[in-house]
Amino acid sequence: MKAVGWTTIAGAMQHATASNRQRPNIVFLLTDDQSYNSLGCMGNRQVKTPHFDELAADGVVFSAHYDTTSICMASRATIMTGKYEYRHGCNFTRGSLTRGQWRRSYPVLLREAGYYTCFAGKFGFAVTDDPDKSGWNSNDKMPMDSFDVWHGWPGQGSYRTADNEFVARYAEKYPHVTRALGTAAQDFIREVSKRRQPFCLSVSFKAPHSPLQPDPEFDDVYADTTWQEPPNYDEPGAAHLPKQAKSGRQYLKIRTFRPPTYQQNMRKYQQQIYGVDYAIGMIRAELKRQGLVDNTIIIATSDNGYNCGSHGFGGKVLPYEEGSRAPLIVYDPRHKSTGKGYRCRSVTGNIDIMPTLLDFAGLPIPGDVDGKSLRPLLSNPDGRVRDAMAILNVWGSIPTHELSVVTQDYKYIYWFFAGEGMKAAEELYDLRNDRYEMNNLADRPEKQTILHEMRSLYDLQIERWKKNCVQRSEYPEWGTLLDRSVPWETKEKVIPSRFMRSNPEFRSGEKTGRSGRTNAKR
């Protein structure tokens, strides 16, 4: 769908409101920290995810889907707005999403167009008039009045249903919050089925985010499973990585999936995903009971991936496959793709969720979004919506700040930091043959043509950053620091004057990249 100006959108919304009865309902399902390879439909033969897999068989699986900032706050703001982080400016240590940005988010636009809307679960960021004010863990910074029904919570929330105010009434029957969200969604579906308007239900699960506290109801599911370690597991899988990638808290310091606790924690992690799978079954069963199945689009994805010990990493954040890549399933029961088991290899991202939802609703896409509607790919899964997409990180330990570009076949990573004995570094991976990213091809003579092409795509992303970034929170400066053409001597003068103060995780002479207190629970 062609992007249009803001003035045109208001007229389109009026027309859309008049034709509510013909428009599809939308269910958007978001998990937190879910690895792309945690589902049966993504090729994992050890997991039990029947409802995810059924949804995949009914819809289209996008096998090269990435979160452009692999951090929950920034990613969730990106999902809502369709914009790269540098354009919306919301992340830990960077600030909140402004009300002006929020007014162009998919929940607000859909509601203005006549959709009955509900949010349930972890919201993940603050909406304020002043972007320097955060408060993402405060109810008064949540945009509750932007939804018709609110079952959300600020901050990380709790796996104890009783601790989350707006779903606490489900605690007696469902003490674990994952199934409580499933029944809250069922209640909304029953309520909205009586209304003569389309609905948008956004369910944002806390699972499988840490702490690893799965629902005891499912303790037997993986009790006897011995998990296979990936080929790039732990320190041996990181031997070829540059020092920058190993300078933050991700490398070896988050020990959840390192020996000797890998097996027991993988069981807990996958058990949490099994709980989400069960809740998805609850939601789809209720849609069927209310006769809404044939006109309800379902999209399921995660706010970022999770490393689970790959390359010795815990957490996410970094641009490697396990941390930045996430599952994505799109199911439109009205479409001829239904039940065909289609898979799409086109590079897609969290920037695409918002424009895709608007397109399904028949609304124009604002001209300032970075994402593309994925709706055309349901008809042509062999097609593509872009040639390349950016993956970025400007949070945490300064040496781990980077910009990368990913195409259908290759990934290029540029590490700008050249202090503390490091040198600026490049990585190039052939994603067709090396999904575990064990062979850096940047120095291979036979790959220099590809390297040149990927550098050009990278430089184009830098130009877009400089042109479009918000003029605050040091995003303009990072456009310069990540620029390959700027010498380190120039960059070095910028870092001490501004970024040392705003990034407590990195200090001169401190090479460990330990997390500061403000980042300890991210």
C-alpha positions in Angstrom: 0.0 0.0 0.0 1.3 3.5 -0.9 2.2 5.8 2.0 0.2 9.0 2.1 0.3 12.3 4.0 -1.4 12.9 7.3 -4.2 15.1 5.9 -5.4 12.3 3.6 -5.6 9.9 6.5 -8.4 11.8 8.3 -10.7 11.5 5.3 -9.9 7.9 4.9 -10.8 7.2 8.5 -14.2 8.8 8.1 -14.9 6.5 5.1 -13.5 3.5 7.0 -15.8 4.1 10.0 -18.8 4.1 7.7 -17.9 0.6 6.5 -17.1 -1.1 9.8 -19.1 -4.2 9.3 -17.0 -5.3 6.3 -13.7 -4.8 8.0 -11.6 -7.6 9.5 -11.0 -8.0 13.2 -7.4 -8.1 14.3 -5.6 -10.1 17.1 -2.0 -9.1 17.6 0.0 -11.5 19.8 3.4 -10.4 21.2 5.8 -12.5 23.3 8.8 -11.2 25.1 12.3 -12.6 24.5 11.2 -15.5 22.3 13.9 -17.1 20.2 13.1 -17.6 16.5 13.9 -21.3 16.8 11.7 -22.0 19.8 8.8 -23.3 17.7 8.0 -26.6 15.9 7.0 -24.7 12.8 10.5 -23.1 12.8 12.1 -26.5 12.6 12.7 -27.3 16.3 11.8 -31.0 16.8 12.2 -31.0 20.5 9.5 -28.4 21.4 5.8 -28.8 21.8 4.0 -25.8 20.3 0.8 -27.2 18.8 -1.2 -24.0 18.7 1.7 -21.9 17.3 2.2 -24.7 14.7 -1.5 -24.8 13.8 -1.5 -21.0 13.3 1.6 -21.4 11.1 -0.1 -24.1 9.0 -3.1 -21.9 8.6 -1.2 -18.7 7.7 2.2 -17.6 6.4 5.5 -18.0 8.3 8.1 -15.3 7.8 11.4 -17.0 8.3 13.7 -13.9 8.1 12.0 -11.6 10.6 14.1 -9.3 12.7 13.6 -6.8 15.5 15.4 -3.7 14.4 16.3 -2.9 18.0 16.5 -6.0 20.0 15.5 -4.5 23.3 12.0 -4.6 24.6 11.3 -0.9 25.2 12.6 0.3 21.8 11.1 -2.6 20.0 7.6 -2.2 21.4 7.7 1.5 20.5 8.8 0.5 17.0 6.0 -2.1 16.7 3.4 0.6 17.6 4.8 3.3 15.4 6.4 1.5 12.4 9.6 3.6 12.9 13.2 2.8 13.7 14.4 3.7 17.2 16.4 6.7 15.9 13.2 8.1 14.5 10.9 7.6 17.5 13.6 8.1 20.2 12.3 5.7 22.8 14.5 3.4 24.7 16.1 2.8 28.1 18.4 5.8 28.9 17.0 7.6 25.8 13.5 8.6 27.0 9.9 8.0 26.5 7.6 8.0 23.4 6.1 11.5 23.0 2.4 11.9 22.9 2.8 13.3 19.3 4.4 10.0 18.2 1.8 8.0 20.1 -1.1 9.7 18.3 0.2 8.1 15.1 0.5 4.6 16.6 -1.6 1.7 15.3 -3.9 1.4 18.3 -4.8 5.1 18.2 -5.3 5.1 14.4 -7.4 2.0 14.4 -9.6 3.3 17.3 -10.1 6.6 15.5 -11.2 4.6 12.4 -13.9 2.8 14.4 -12.1 -0.2 15.8 -13.0 -1.3 19.4 -9.6 -1.8 21.0 -8.1 -3.7 23.9 -4.6 -4.0 25.3 -3.6 -6.8 27.7 -0.3 -7.5 29.2 3.1 -5.8 29.4 3.0 -2.4 27.7 6.8 -1.8 28.0 7.3 2.0 27.5 6.0 5.3 28.8 4.0 7.9 26.8 4.7 11.5 28.0 4.7 15.1 26.8 8.3 15.4 27.7 10.5 12.7 26.2 13.1 13.2 28.9 10.6 11.9 31.4 10.4 8.1 31.4 8.3 6.4 34.0 7.8 3.2 32.0 7.1 1.4 35.3 4.3 3.8 36.3 0.6 3.4 35.7 0.2 7.1 35.2 2.5 7.0 32.2 0.5 4.3 30.5 -1.9 5.5 27.7 -4.9 3.7 29.1 -7.4 6.2 27.7 -6.2 5.3 24.2 -8.0 1.9 24.5 -11.6 0.9 25.0 -10.5 -1.9 27.3 -7.3 -2.0 29.4 -5.7 -5.1 31.0 -2.2 -3.9 30.8 0.6 -3.1 33.3 3.7 -0.9 33.4 7.2 -2.1 33.8 8.0 -5.8 33.7 5.0 -6.9 35.7 4.8 -10.2 37.5 4.1 -13.8 36.7 1.9 -13.8 39.7 -1.5 -12.7 38.3 -2.5 -11.2 41.6 0.4 -8.7 41.4 -0.9 -7.1 38.2 -3.7 -4.8 39.0 -5.8 -5.0 35.8 -5.8 -8.7 35.5 -5.8 -9.5 39.3 -9.4 -10.7 39.2 -8.3 -13.8 37.3 -5.8 -14.8 39.9 -7.9 -17.4 41.7 -8.5 -19.5 38.6 -5.2 -18.7 36.8 -2.5 -17.7 39.4 0.1 -17.6 36.6 -0.3 -14.5 34.4 0.1 -16.2 31.0 -3.1 -18.2 31.2 -4.8 -15.2 32.9 -4.0 -13.1 29.8 -5.6 -15.9 27.7 -8.9 -15.7 29.7 -8.8 -11.9 29.7 -8.6 -12.1 26.0 -11.5 -14.5 25.9 -13.7 -12.2 28.0 -12.9 -9.3 25.6 -13.8 -11.5 22.6 -17.1 -12.4 24.2 -17.9 -8.8 24.9 -16.9 -7.5 21.5 -18.9 -10.2 19.7 -22.0 -8.3 20.7 -20.9 -5.1 19.2 -21.5 -4.0 15.6 -17.9 -2.9 15.0 -14.5 -4.5 14.2 -12.0 -4.9 17.0 -8.3 -4.9 17.6 -7.1 -7.1 20.5 -3.4 -6.7 21.4 -2.1 -9.3 23.8 1.5 -8.8 25.1 2.7 -11.7 27.1 5.4 -11.4 29.7 6.7 -14.9 28.8 9.3 -16.1 28.3 11.1 -13.1 29.7 13.1 -13.7 32.9 12.8 -14.6 35.7 12.2 -18.1 34.6 9.0 -18.8 36.4 6.8 -21.2 34.3 3.3 -22.1 35.1 3.4 -25.3 37.4 0.4 -26.6 35.5 2.8 -27.6 32.7 5.7 -29.0 34.8 5.4 -32.4 33.1 5.7 -31.1 29.5 9.5 -31.1 29.3 10.4 -33.1 32.4 12.3 -35.7 30.4 13.7 -33.5 27.6 17.4 -33.2 27.1 18.1 -30.1 25.1 20.5 -30.1 22.2 23.2 -27.4 22.3 23.4 -25.3 19.2 26.5 -25.4 17.0 27.6 -21.9 18.1 27.1 -22.6 21.8 29.1 -20.9 24.6 32.7 -19.7 24.4 33.8 -21.9 21.4 31.1 -20.2 19.4 32.5 -16.8 20.1 36.1 -17.4 19.3 35.9 -15.5 16.0 33.8 -12.6 17.2 35.4 -9.1 17.6 36.2 -7.7 21.0 33.4 -5.2 20.8 30.7 -7.9 20.7 32.2 -9.5 23.8 32.6 -6.3 25.8 29.1 -5.9 27.2 27.1 -7.7 29.8 25.7 -10.2 27.3 28.9 -12.1 27.0 29.5 -14.8 29.7 28.0 -12.6 32.4 24.4 -13.6 32.1 24.9 -17.2 33.1 21.3 -18.5 32.8 22.0 -20.7 29.7 25.7 -21.4 30.4 26.9 -24.7 31.9 25.9 -26.2 34.2 22.4 -24.8 34.3 21.7 -25.0 30.5 19.4 -28.0 30.7 17.2 -27.0 33.6 16.8 -23.4 32.4 16.0 -24.4 28.9 13.2 -26.6 30.3 11.8 -23.6 32.2 12.3 -21.2 29.2 10.4 -23.6 26.8 7.8 -24.3 29.4 7.0 -20.6 29.5 6.6 -20.6 25.8 4.3 -23.7 26.1 2.1 -21.6 28.4 1.8 -18.9 25.7 1.0 -21.6 23.2 -1.8 -22.8 25.5 -3.1 -19.2 25.8 -3.2 -18.9 22.0 -5.3 -22.0 21.9 -7.7 -20.4 24.4 -8.0 -17.3 22.2 -8.6 -19.2 19.0 -11.1 -21.4 20.7 -13.1 -18.4 21.8 -13.0 -16.8 18.4 -14.5 -20.0 17.1 -17.2 -20.1 19.8 -18.2 -16.6 19.0 -18.4 -17.2 15.2 -15.5 -14.7 14.5 -12.9 -17.1 13.0 -13.6 -16.3 9.4 -13.1 -12.6 9.7 -10.3 -12.3 12.3 -6.7 -11.8 11.3 -4.1 -13.1 13.7 -0.4 -11.9 13.8 2.0 -13.5 16.3 5.6 -12.4 16.9 8.1 -11.4 19.6 9.6 -8.1 20.7 13.1 -9.5 20.2 14.9 -12.9 20.0 17.0 -14.5 22.8 20.5 -15.8 22.7 20.1 -18.8 25.1 23.8 -19.3 25.3 24.7 -19.0 21.6 28.2 -17.4 21.2 28.3 -17.4 25.0 25.6 -14.6 25.1 22.8 -14.2 27.4 20.0 -11.7 26.8 19.5 -10.2 23.4 20.6 -6.7 22.2 23.3 -7.7 19.7 22.6 -8.1 16.0 23.4 -11.9 15.7 20.6 -14.2 14.6 19.5 -15.6 18.0 19.2 -12.1 19.6 17.7 -10.1 16.8 15.7 -12.6 14.8 12.2 -13.5 16.0 9.2 -15.7 14.9 6.5 -14.1 12.8 3.2 -15.7 11.7 0.5 -13.9 9.8 -2.9 -15.5 9.3 -5.7 -14.0 7.2 -8.6 -16.5 7.0 -10.1 -14.6 4.1 -7.0 -15.0 2.0 -6.3 -17.8 -0.6 -3.0 -18.5 1.3 -5.0 -20.1 4.1 -3.9 -23.6 4.9 -1.2 -23.7 2.2 1.7 -23.7 4.6 3.4 -20.8 2.8 6.8 -19.6 4.0 8.3 -16.2 3.1 12.1 -15.6 3.0 11.8 -11.9 2.5 13.6 -9.8 5.1 10.9 -8.3 7.4 11.0 -6.5 10.7 9.1 -5.1 13.6 8.9 -1.8 11.7 6.5 -3.7 9.4 3.9 -4.6 12.0 2.2 -1.2 12.2 1.8 -0.6 8.4 0.6 -4.2 8.0 -2.1 -3.8 10.5 -3.3 -0.5 9.0 -3.3 -2.1 5.5 -5.4 -5.0 6.7 -7.8 -2.5 8.2 -8.1 -0.6 4.9 -6.3 2.5 6.3 -3.6 4.5 4.5 -0.1 4.3 5.9 1.5 7.5 7.2 4.3 8.7 5.0 6.8 9.0 7.9 6.9 5.3 8.8 9.9 3.1 8.0 8.1 -0.2 7.7 6.3 -1.8 4.8 3.0 -3.7 4.7 3.5 -7.4 4.5 0.1 -8.0 3.1 1.3 -8.4 -0.5 3.5 -11.3 0.6 0.5 -13.4 1.5 -0.2 -13.6 -2.2 3.4 -13.7 -3.3 5.5 -15.4 -0.5 8.5 -15.5 -2.9 8.4 -11.8 -3.2 10.1 -9.2 -1.1 9.2 -5.8 0.4 12.8 -4.5 0.6 16.3 -5.3 -0.3 17.9 -4.5 3.1 17.0 -3.5 6.6 18.9 -2.0 9.5 19.6 -3.6 12.9 20.9 -1.2 15.5 22.0 -0.9 19.2 22.9 2.3 21.0 22.2 1.1 24.5 24.5 -0.4 27.1 28.3 -0.7 26.9 29.5 1.8 24.3 31.8 -0.7 22.4 28.7 -2.8 21.7 26.9 0.0 20.0 26.6 -0.8 16.3 24.6 -0.6 13.1 24.1 -3.6 10.9 22.3 -4.4 7.6 20.7 -7.6 6.7 19.5 -8.8 3.3 17.8 -12.0 2.3 21.2 -13.7 1.9 23.8 -11.7 3.9 24.4 -9.8 7.1 27.0 -7.0 7.5 27.9 -5.8 11.0 30.1 -2.7 11.7 31.6 -2.1 15.1 32.8 1.5 15.2 34.6 1.6 18.6 38.4 1.7 18.3 39.4 2.6 21.8 40.7 0.5 24.7 43.0 -1.5 22.5 40.2 -2.4 20.0 40.1 -1.7 16.3 37.0 -0.9 14.2 35.7 -4.3 13.0 33.5 -5.7 10.2 31.6 -9.0 10.0 30.0 -10.5 6.9 27.9 -13.7 7.1 26.3 -15.8 4.4 22.9 -16.5 5.9 22.0 -19.0 3.3 24.7 -21.4 4.4 25.7 -20.1 7.8 22.7 -19.2 10.0 24.8 -19.9 13.1 27.2 -17.2 12.0 30.4 -19.1 12.6 32.3 -18.0 9.5 33.1 -14.3 9.2 33.7 -13.7 5.4 34.7 -10.0 5.6 38.4 -10.8 4.9 37.8 -13.5 2.2 39.1 -12.3 -1.2 36.3 -14.0 -3.1 33.7 -12.1 -1.0 35.0 -8.6 -1.6 32.3 -7.8 -4.2 29.6 -8.8 -1.7 31.4 -6.9 1.1 31.4 -3.7 -1.1 27.7 -4.1 -1.8 26.9 -4.6 1.9 29.0 -1.6 2.8 27.0 0.5 0.3 23.7 -0.6 1.8 25.1 0.2 5.3 26.1 3.7 4.2 22.6 4.3 2.8 21.2 3.4 6.2 23.6 5.9 7.8 22.3 8.6 5.4 18.7 7.8 6.4 19.6 7.9 10.1 21.2 11.4 9.7 18.2 12.7 7.7 15.4 11.3 9.8 16.6 10.9 13.4 15.0 12.8 16.3 17.1 15.8 17.3 17.6 14.8 20.9 18.9 12.1 23.2 22.2 12.1 21.2 20.8 10.3 18.2 22.4 12.9 15.8 25.8 12.2 17.3 25.4 8.4 16.9 24.7 9.0 13.2 28.2 10.4 13.1 29.8 7.8 15.3 28.4 4.9 13.3 29.5 6.5 10.0 32.3 4.3 8.4 33.8 7.4 6.7 34.5 9.3 9.9 37.9 8.7 11.4 38.3 7.3 14.9 40.2 10.4 16.0 37.1 12.5 15.3 34.8 10.0 17.0 37.0 9.8 20.0 36.6 13.5 20.7 32.8 13.1 20.8 32.6 10.1 23.2 34.3 11.5 26.3 32.4 14.8 26.1 28.9 13.4 25.9 28.5 9.7 26.1 30.7 8.8 29.0 28.3 10.6 31.3 25.1 9.1 29.8 26.4 5.5 29.6 27.4 4.4 33.1 28.1 0.9 31.8 31.4 2.0 30.2 34.3 4.0 31.8 37.8 4.5 30.7 39.9 1.5 31.6 36.8 -0.6 32.4 36.7 -3.4 29.8 34.2 -5.7 31.4 31.2 -3.8 30.2 29.3 -4.6 33.4 25.9 -3.3 33.6 25.2 -0.2 35.6 22.5 -0.3 38.3 20.0 1.4 36.0 20.3 -1.3 33.4 20.5 -4.3 35.7 17.0 -5.6 35.0 16.7 -4.9 31.3 
